[in-house]
Amino acid sequence: MTLSDKAAELKRLHTDPEILVVVNVWDAITAKVVADQGSKALATASHSIAASLGYPDGENIPRDLMIDMVGRIAAAVDIPVTADLESGYGDAGETVRRAIGVGIVGANLEDKMAPLPEAVAAVTAALKAGEAEGVDFVLNARTDAFVKAGDRDKADVLKDAIERGRAFVDAGAPCVFVPGKLDEPTVVALVEGIGERKVSVINVPGSLPQARLAELGVARISFGPWTQRSALTHLAGLTRDLLAGGALPEGTQPLN
């Protein structure tokens, strides 16, 4: 597929009746492994990429390194890749432009609960960058309302998330990412407030089942750094077994 074809396919996957499940990857080999299992699209995880290169999360990894890695991931597979671009490194439009240049057709963009006009301006800049590059860029505009809720009243947090989500959709974002461990009434309210198949969520241990999220009208599920944490948990256990004199498990697959 061409870059435009990949962008169109990624957008279609967000509106298709079947919920989009994107498993987060952090380098070329994890991208290949996940793509080979029948994935329709891939998502990168900024936290995981930063950790793999020795940086803490939160735009501590230089933008050049992040762009290089998401480009390597996009080049390793033949399906659409959406990248976690954190909050845009101070220039959402330029960061998206550079991401498109290395084969990325969608992105998460965090609002970090910045003043709403500022957050909307970043969304607009990202989408305009896509237009300028001739790509119908699939922006998954993220609000950190729940992530940064602290001890605020839950009703106020939900109100903020819906207000911001609506503003991002009105600005042209096809989907709004609301990370957090959300219960069913919260998911229902978000879908009703932002729009059917306009809400993207993260699945963490204890989250609602995928099938139920699909029934509630959620568009997309991702897993953030939890895929890397799961892989590293397995590696830690394997290491303990090997150090204790164990052997590699039967059925271990070679990498192509």
C-alpha positions in Angstrom: 0.0 0.0 0.0 1.0 3.6 -0.6 1.2 6.0 2.4 -2.2 7.4 1.4 -3.6 3.9 1.2 -2.3 3.1 4.6 -3.8 6.2 6.1 -7.2 5.5 4.4 -7.1 2.0 5.8 -6.3 3.1 9.3 -9.2 5.6 9.2 -11.5 2.9 7.9 -10.5 0.6 10.8 -11.5 3.2 13.3 -15.0 3.4 11.8 -15.5 -0.2 10.9 -18.2 -2.0 13.0 -15.5 -4.3 14.4 -13.5 -2.7 17.2 -9.8 -2.0 16.3 -7.3 -3.7 18.5 -3.8 -2.4 18.2 -1.0 -4.2 20.1 1.8 -1.7 21.0 5.3 -2.3 19.8 8.7 -0.6 20.5 11.1 -1.7 17.8 11.4 -3.4 14.4 11.4 -7.0 15.6 8.4 -6.6 17.9 6.6 -4.9 15.0 7.3 -7.9 12.8 6.2 -10.4 15.4 3.0 -8.6 16.1 2.2 -8.0 12.5 2.8 -11.6 11.6 0.0 -12.7 14.0 -2.6 -11.1 11.7 -2.7 -7.6 13.1 -4.6 -5.1 10.9 -2.5 -2.1 12.2 0.2 -1.4 14.7 0.7 1.2 17.4 3.9 2.3 18.9 4.3 3.0 22.7 6.4 6.0 23.5 7.1 4.8 27.0 8.3 1.4 25.7 10.5 3.0 23.0 12.0 5.4 25.5 12.7 2.5 28.0 14.3 0.4 25.3 16.8 3.2 24.6 17.5 4.1 28.2 15.2 7.1 28.7 12.4 7.7 31.2 8.9 8.4 29.8 7.7 11.9 29.1 9.6 13.4 26.1 12.9 12.7 27.7 14.0 10.8 24.6 15.1 13.2 21.9 12.6 13.7 19.1 15.2 12.6 16.5 15.5 9.2 18.2 11.8 8.8 18.6 11.2 9.6 14.9 14.0 7.3 13.9 12.5 4.4 15.8 8.9 4.8 14.6 10.3 5.0 11.1 12.1 1.7 11.6 8.9 0.2 12.8 6.9 1.5 9.9 9.6 0.2 7.4 9.5 -3.3 9.0 5.8 -4.0 8.2 3.3 -3.6 5.4 0.3 -2.5 7.5 -0.6 1.0 8.8 1.4 2.2 11.8 0.2 4.8 14.3 2.8 6.4 16.5 2.7 7.6 20.1 4.2 11.1 19.6 3.7 12.2 23.2 2.6 15.8 23.3 4.4 16.7 20.0 7.7 17.8 21.4 6.7 21.5 21.5 5.7 21.6 17.9 2.9 19.1 17.0 2.8 20.1 13.4 6.5 19.6 12.7 6.6 16.4 14.7 3.7 14.9 12.7 5.3 16.2 9.4 8.5 14.3 10.3 6.6 11.2 11.3 4.8 11.1 8.0 8.1 11.4 6.3 9.2 8.1 7.8 6.0 6.3 7.0 3.7 7.0 9.9 0.0 7.5 9.1 -1.6 8.2 12.5 -0.6 9.3 16.0 -1.5 9.8 19.6 -1.0 13.3 20.8 -1.3 14.1 24.5 -2.9 17.2 25.8 -1.2 17.0 29.3 -4.3 19.0 30.4 -2.9 22.2 28.9 -5.4 25.0 28.5 -8.0 23.8 26.1 -7.4 26.4 23.3 -3.7 25.4 23.4 -4.6 21.7 23.2 -7.0 22.3 20.3 -4.3 24.4 18.5 -1.9 21.4 18.7 -4.6 19.1 17.3 -5.2 21.5 14.4 -1.5 21.9 13.7 -1.1 18.1 13.5 -4.0 17.7 11.1 -2.8 20.5 8.9 0.6 18.9 8.7 -1.1 15.8 7.4 -3.0 17.8 4.8 0.2 19.6 3.7 1.9 16.2 3.2 -1.1 14.9 1.2 -2.0 12.3 3.9 -5.4 11.9 5.7 -3.6 11.6 9.0 -5.5 9.6 11.6 -5.0 11.6 14.8 -6.0 9.9 18.1 -6.2 13.0 20.2 -5.4 12.1 23.8 -6.8 13.8 26.9 -5.0 13.2 30.2 -8.1 14.1 32.2 -8.1 10.8 34.1 -4.4 10.2 34.1 -3.9 13.6 35.8 -7.1 13.5 37.9 -5.4 13.2 41.3 -8.0 13.5 44.0 -10.4 15.6 42.0 -14.1 14.7 42.0 -14.7 12.0 39.4 -17.7 13.8 37.9 -15.6 16.8 37.2 -12.9 14.7 35.6 -15.4 13.0 33.4 -16.9 16.4 32.4 -13.4 17.7 31.5 -12.7 14.5 29.4 -15.9 14.9 27.5 -15.4 18.6 26.9 -11.9 18.1 25.6 -12.9 15.1 23.5 -15.7 17.0 21.8 -13.4 20.0 21.1 -10.8 17.6 19.6 -13.4 16.0 17.4 -14.8 19.4 16.4 -11.2 20.3 15.4 -11.1 17.3 13.0 -9.6 14.5 15.1 -11.3 11.2 14.1 -10.8 9.6 17.5 -10.1 10.6 21.1 -7.9 8.6 23.4 -9.0 8.6 27.1 -6.4 6.5 29.0 -7.1 5.3 32.5 -8.7 2.3 34.2 -12.3 3.1 33.3 -15.4 1.4 34.7 -18.5 0.7 32.5 -20.5 3.8 33.5 -17.5 6.0 32.6 -17.1 4.4 29.2 -20.8 4.7 28.5 -20.7 8.4 29.4 -17.6 9.0 27.3 -19.1 7.4 24.2 -22.4 9.2 24.7 -20.6 12.5 25.2 -17.9 12.3 22.5 -19.5 10.0 20.0 -20.1 6.4 18.9 -16.8 4.9 17.7 -15.0 8.1 18.5 -13.4 6.9 21.8 -10.2 5.0 22.2 -9.2 3.3 25.4 -6.3 1.5 27.0 -6.6 -2.0 28.4 -4.7 -2.6 31.6 -5.0 -5.5 34.0 -8.6 -5.4 35.4 -10.0 -3.4 32.5 -13.4 -4.2 30.9 -13.3 -7.1 28.4 -12.7 -6.2 24.8 -16.1 -7.7 23.8 -17.9 -5.5 26.2 -16.0 -2.4 25.1 -17.0 -3.2 21.5 -20.7 -3.5 22.6 -20.4 0.0 24.3 -19.3 1.6 21.0 -15.6 2.1 21.7 -13.6 2.5 18.5 -10.1 1.3 19.5 -8.3 -0.6 22.2 -4.5 -0.3 22.8 -2.2 -1.5 25.5 0.5 1.1 25.9 3.6 -0.1 27.8 1.8 -3.2 29.1 2.9 -5.3 26.2 6.6 -4.5 26.9 6.0 -5.1 30.6 4.4 -8.5 29.8 7.4 -9.4 27.6 9.9 -8.4 30.2 8.0 -10.3 32.9 8.3 -13.4 30.8 12.0 -12.6 30.2 12.6 -12.2 33.9 11.0 -15.6 34.6 12.9 -17.3 31.8 16.2 -15.8 33.1 15.5 -17.2 36.6 14.8 -20.6 35.2 18.0 -20.6 33.0 20.2 -19.4 35.9 18.8 -22.2 38.0 19.9 -24.7 35.4 16.7 -24.9 33.3 16.3 -25.1 29.6 14.6 -23.1 26.9 10.9 -23.9 26.7 9.8 -26.4 24.1 8.0 -24.6 21.2 10.3 -21.5 21.3 10.0 -20.1 17.8 12.9 -18.8 15.6 12.7 -15.2 14.4 12.7 -14.5 10.7 
